[in-house]
Amino acid sequence: MSELIAAAAGLGLGAWFLLRSDATDRARIGVALLLVVSVVLRLGFDHRVASTLLFAIIAIGVLMFRRYRGGG
């Protein structure tokens, strides 16, 4: 169950970062690549632990971005 929460948080915050943040294009591309790798690990190779960790890293990174950069 916790892996689904991490996946939902990572996907939701990652989508917000890509669509609504004032980040640079380089940062957006990096987050987009991490999201793609996470989804491929989960669906393509069935590596749930690695995928969950990547989703959690994305969520924490975006939350830190919002905290310190003030992205609405």
ZIJOHU-V702260 format. One record per residue. N is the residue number from 0. NEAR is the number of other C-alpha atoms within 10 Angstrom. Layout:
BEGIN
N & NEAR
N & NEAR
END
This chain:
BEGIN
0 & 6
1 & 8
2 & 15
3 & 11
4 & 13
5 & 20
6 & 24
7 & 16
8 & 17
9 & 26
10 & 20
11 & 14
12 & 19
13 & 24
14 & 17
15 & 13
16 & 23
17 & 18
18 & 11
19 & 11
20 & 18
21 & 15
22 & 14
23 & 9
24 & 10
25 & 9
26 & 13
27 & 18
28 & 12
29 & 12
30 & 19
31 & 18
32 & 12
33 & 19
34 & 21
35 & 12
36 & 17
37 & 24
38 & 21
39 & 14
40 & 18
41 & 17
42 & 12
43 & 10
44 & 10
45 & 12
46 & 14
47 & 15
48 & 12
49 & 14
50 & 24
51 & 23
52 & 16
53 & 21
54 & 29
55 & 20
56 & 15
57 & 26
58 & 22
59 & 15
60 & 16
61 & 21
62 & 17
63 & 12
64 & 15
65 & 15
66 & 11
67 & 9
68 & 12
69 & 11
70 & 15
71 & 8
END
